[in-house]
Amino acid sequence: MENNNDKFITMIGFARRSGKIVYGLDNLKYAKNIKLLAVSDTASDNLARNMERLADTNGIPIVFAKQMEAILGHNVKALGLTDGNMAKAIVDYIGGGSAQYTIKYGTRR
């Protein structure tokens, strides 16, 4: 089970409540302003590859989170965050040594 004091969980919760999250690959392909992608470790290999491609194409970070469904309380395999400040804070948090998450960076700008 995830730590209730985890900054990633807290920020995703804030983003969800403020309407700053886009759910699902099809919606993410056409969404504007996605600043960070997140994929559950329970996502299919195909979905994970598609999300990595999307991150690479858009030059944005992608976070791989353990059991994201438990964090959000429903069956979510992929999401995008549209708030740049929250995305930066999550990247800084994970880059600062959070062992339970993996982050990759898109290469195209």
Contact map, one row per residue, 1 for C-alpha under 8 A:
1110000000000000000000000000000000000000000000000000000000000000000000000000000000000000000000000000000000000
1111010000000000000000000000000000000000000000000000000000000000000000100000000000000000000000000000000000000
1111110000000000000000000000000000000000000000000000000000000000000000000000000000000000000000000000000000000
0111110010000000000000000000000000000000000000000000000000000000000000000000000000000000000000000000000000000
0011111011000000000000000000000000000000000000000000000000000000000000000000000000000000000000000000000000000
0111111111000000000000000000000000000000000000000000000000000000000000000000000000000000000000000000000000000
0000111111100000000000000000000000000000000000000000000000000000000000000000000000000000010010000000000000000
0000011111110000000000000000000000000000000000000000000000000000000000000000000000000000010010000000000000000
0001111111111000000000000000000000000000000000000000000000000000000000100000000000000000000000000000000000000
0000111111111100000000000000000000000000000000000000000000000000000000000000000000000000000000000000000000000
0000001111111110000000000000000000000000000000000000000000000000000000000000000000000100010000000000000000000
0000000111111111000000000000000000000000000000000000000000000000000000000000000000000000000000000000000000000
0000000011111111100000000000000000000000000000000000000000000000000000010000000000000000000000000000000000000
0000000001111111110000000000000000000000000000000000000000000000000000000000000000000000000000000000000000000
0000000000111111111110000000000000000000000000000000000000000000000000000000000010100100000000000000000000000
0000000000011111111110000000000000000000000000000000000000000000000000000000000000000000000000000000000000000
0000000000001111111100000000000000000000000000000000000000000000000000000000000000000000000000000000000000000
0000000000000111111100000000000000000000000000000000000000000000000000000000000000000000000000000000000000000
0000000000000011111110000000000000000000000000000000000000000000000000000000000000000000000000000000000000000
0000000000000011111111000000000000000000000000000000000000000000000000000000000011100000000000000000000000000
0000000000000011001111100000000000000000000000000000000000000000000000000000001111000000000000000000000000000
0000000000000000000111110011001000000000000000000000000000000000000000000000001111000000000000000000000000000
0000000000000000000011111011000000000000000000000000000000000000000000000001011100000000000000000000000000000
0000000000000000000001111111000000000000000000000000000000000000000000000001111000000000000000000000000000000
0000000000000000000000111111100000000000000000100110000000000000000000000000011000000000000000000000000000000
0000000000000000000000011111110000000000000000000000000000000000000000000000000000000000000000000000000000000
0000000000000000000001111111111000000000000000000000000000000000000000000000000000000000000000000000000000000
0000000000000000000001111111111001000000000000000000000000000000000000000000001100000000000000000000000000000
0000000000000000000000001111111000000000000000000000010000000000000000000000000000000000000000000000000000000
0000000000000000000000000111111100000000000000000000000000000000000000000000000000000000000000000000000000000
0000000000000000000001000011111111000000000000000000000000000000000000000000000000000000000000000000000000000
0000000000000000000000000000011111000000000000000000000000000000000000000000000000000000000000000000000000000
0000000000000000000000000000001111100000000000000000000000000000000000000000000001000000000000000000000000000
0000000000000000000000000001001111111000000000000000000000010000000000000000000111100000000000000000000000000
0000000000000000000000000000000011111000000000000000000000011000000000000000000111110010000000000000000000000
0000000000000000000000000000000001111100000000000000001000011110000000000000000111000010000000000000000000000
0000000000000000000000000000000001111110000000000010001000011110000000000000011110000000000000000000000000000
0000000000000000000000000000000000011111000000000000000000000111100000000000011100000000000000000000000000000
0000000000000000000000000000000000001111101000010010000000000111100100000000111000000000000000000000000000000
0000000000000000000000000000000000000111111000000000000000000001111110000001110000000000000000000000000000000
0000000000000000000000000000000000000011111000000000000000000001111100000000100000000000000000000000000000000
0000000000000000000000000000000000000001111100000000000000000000011000000000100000000000000000000000000000000
0000000000000000000000000000000000000011111110110000000000000000000000000000110000000000000000000000000000000
0000000000000000000000000000000000000000011111110000000000000000000000000000000000000000000000000000000000000
0000000000000000000000000000000000000000001111111000000000000000000000000000000000000000000000000000000000000
0000000000000000000000000000000000000000000111111100000000000000000000000000000000000000000000000000000000000
0000000000000000000000001000000000000000001111111110000000000000000000000000000000000000000000000000000000000
0000000000000000000000000000000000000010001111111111000000000000000000000000000000000000000000000000000000000
0000000000000000000000000000000000000000000011111111100000000000000000000000000000000000000000000000000000000
0000000000000000000000001000000000000000000001111111110000000000000000000000000000000000000000000000000000000
0000000000000000000000001000000000001010000000111111111000000100000000000000010000000000000000000000000000000
0000000000000000000000000000000000000000000000011111111100000100000000000000000000000000000000000000000001000
0000000000000000000000000000000000000000000000001111111110000000000000000000000000000000000000000000000000000
0000000000000000000000000000100000000000000000000111111111000000000000000000000000000000000000000000000000000
0000000000000000000000000000000000011000000000000011111111111100000000000000000000000000000000000000000011000
0000000000000000000000000000000000000000000000000001111111110000000000000000000000000000000000000000000011110
0000000000000000000000000000000000000000000000000000111111100000000000000000000000000000000000000000000001111
0000000000000000000000000000000000000000000000000000011111110000000000000000000000000000000000000000000001011
0000000000000000000000000000000000000000000000000000001111111000000000000000000000000000000000000000000011111
0000000000000000000000000000000001111000000000000000001101111100000000000000000000000000000000000000000011100
0000000000000000000000000000000000111000000000000000001000111110000000000000000000000000001000000000001111000
0000000000000000000000000000000000011110000000000011001000011111000000000000000000000000000000000000001111000
0000000000000000000000000000000000011110000000000000000000001111100000000000000000000000000000000000111100000
0000000000000000000000000000000000000111100000000000000000000111110000000000000000000000000000000000111000000
0000000000000000000000000000000000000111100000000000000000000011111100000000000000000000000000000001110000000
0000000000000000000000000000000000000001110000000000000000000001111100000000000000000000000000000001100000000
0000000000000000000000000000000000000001110000000000000000000000111111100000000000000000000000000000000000000
0000000000000000000000000000000000000011100000000000000000000000111111110001100000000000000000000000000000000
0000000000000000000000000000000000000001000000000000000000000000001111111111100000000000000000000000000000000
0000000000000000000000000000000000000000000000000000000000000000001111111100000000000000000000000000000000000
0100000010000000000000000000000000000000000000000000000000000000001111111000000000000000000000000000000000000
0000000000001000000000000000000000000000000000000000000000000000000111111111000000000000000000000000000000000
0000000000000000000000000000000000000000000000000000000000000000000011111110000000000000000000000000000000000
0000000000000000000000000000000000000000000000000000000000000000000011011111000000000000000000000000000000000
0000000000000000000000000000000000000000000000000000000000000000000010011111100000000000000000000000000000000
0000000000000000000000110000000000000001000000000000000000000000000110010111111000000000000000000000000000000
0000000000000000000000010000000000000011111000000000000000000000000110000011111000000000000000000000000000000
0000000000000000000000111000000000001111001000000010000000000000000000000001111100000000000000000000000000000
0000000000000000000011111001000000001110000000000000000000000000000000000001111110000000000000000000000000000
0000000000000000000011100001000001111100000000000000000000000000000000000000011111000000000000000000000000000
0000000000000010000111000000000001111000000000000000000000000000000000000000001111110110000000000000000000000
0000000000000000000111000000000011110000000000000000000000000000000000000000000111110010000000000000000000000
0000000000000010000100000000000001100000000000000000000000000000000000000000000011111110000000000000000000000
0000000000000000000000000000000000100000000000000000000000000000000000000000000011111111000000000000000000000
0000000000000000000000000000000000000000000000000000000000000000000000000000000000111111100000000000000000000
0000000000100010000000000000000000000000000000000000000000000000000000000000000010111111110000000000000000000
0000000000000000000000000000000000110000000000000000000000000000000000000000000011111111111000000000000000000
0000000000000000000000000000000000000000000000000000000000000000000000000000000000011111111100000000000000000
0000000000000000000000000000000000000000000000000000000000000000000000000000000000001111111110000000000000000
0000001100100000000000000000000000000000000000000000000000000000000000000000000000000111111111000000000000000
0000000000000000000000000000000000000000000000000000000000001000000000000000000000000011111111100000001000000
0000000000000000000000000000000000000000000000000000000000000000000000000000000000000001111111110000000000000
0000001100000000000000000000000000000000000000000000000000000000000000000000000000000000111111111100000000000
0000000000000000000000000000000000000000000000000000000000000000000000000000000000000000011111111110111000000
0000000000000000000000000000000000000000000000000000000000000000000000000000000000000000001111111100001000000
0000000000000000000000000000000000000000000000000000000000000000000000000000000000000000000111111100000000000
0000000000000000000000000000000000000000000000000000000000000000000000000000000000000000000011111110000000000
0000000000000000000000000000000000000000000000000000000000000000000000000000000000000000000011111111100000000
0000000000000000000000000000000000000000000000000000000000000000000000000000000000000000000001001111110000000
0000000000000000000000000000000000000000000000000000000000000000110000000000000000000000000000000111110000000
0000000000000000000000000000000000000000000000000000000000000011110000000000000000000000000001000111111000000
0000000000000000000000000000000000000000000000000000000000000011100000000000000000000000000001000011111100000
0000000000000000000000000000000000000000000000000000000000001111000000000000000000000000001001100000111110000
0000000000000000000000000000000000000000000000000000000000001110000000000000000000000000000000000000011111000
0000000000000000000000000000000000000000000000000000001100111100000000000000000000000000000000000000001111100
0000000000000000000000000000000000000000000000000001001111111100000000000000000000000000000000000000000111110
0000000000000000000000000000000000000000000000000000000110110000000000000000000000000000000000000000000011111
0000000000000000000000000000000000000000000000000000000111100000000000000000000000000000000000000000000001111
0000000000000000000000000000000000000000000000000000000011100000000000000000000000000000000000000000000000111
